[in-house]
């Protein structure tokens, strides 16, 4: 169903989407739940609809660093955690060896 834009001009849904993605669309709102004038819950909703190019242009690129959206980073994260465990284990072994040497030195 075409949308009318001015006298005698019609715009299709594709054109509207193209404009929205090119320029961007922001929807903002707050939902507050109160009981006896005591605020119990506040939900802030901010919605930005635009193309990826436009988002990067205005400085939004959080999806690049979100491990849920970047599957390759999940393996790096798992490898990082494994390396941290190995380091902690080596630190404990080193501390144990250091304690043994210091106690052996005091016995001599």
Secondary structure in CASP SS format (residue, H / E / C, confidence):
PFRMAT SS
TARGET T0000
AUTHOR 0000-0000-0000
METHOD secondary structure of the structure
MODEL  1
X C 1.00
X C 1.00
X E 1.00
X E 1.00
X C 1.00
X C 1.00
X C 1.00
X C 1.00
X C 1.00
X E 1.00
X E 1.00
X C 1.00
X H 1.00
X H 1.00
X H 1.00
X H 1.00
X H 1.00
X H 1.00
X H 1.00
X H 1.00
X H 1.00
X H 1.00
X H 1.00
X C 1.00
X E 1.00
X E 1.00
X E 1.00
X E 1.00
X E 1.00
X E 1.00
X E 1.00
X E 1.00
X E 1.00
X E 1.00
X E 1.00
X C 1.00
X C 1.00
X E 1.00
X E 1.00
X E 1.00
X E 1.00
X E 1.00
X E 1.00
X E 1.00
X E 1.00
X E 1.00
X E 1.00
X E 1.00
X E 1.00
X C 1.00
X C 1.00
X H 1.00
X H 1.00
X H 1.00
X H 1.00
X H 1.00
X H 1.00
X C 1.00
X C 1.00
X C 1.00
X C 1.00
X H 1.00
X H 1.00
X H 1.00
X C 1.00
X C 1.00
X C 1.00
X C 1.00
X C 1.00
X C 1.00
X H 1.00
X H 1.00
X H 1.00
X H 1.00
X H 1.00
X H 1.00
X H 1.00
X H 1.00
X H 1.00
X H 1.00
X H 1.00
X H 1.00
X H 1.00
X H 1.00
X H 1.00
X H 1.00
X H 1.00
X H 1.00
X H 1.00
X H 1.00
X H 1.00
X H 1.00
X H 1.00
X H 1.00
X H 1.00
X H 1.00
X H 1.00
X H 1.00
X H 1.00
X H 1.00
X H 1.00
X H 1.00
X H 1.00
X H 1.00
X H 1.00
X H 1.00
X H 1.00
X C 1.00
END
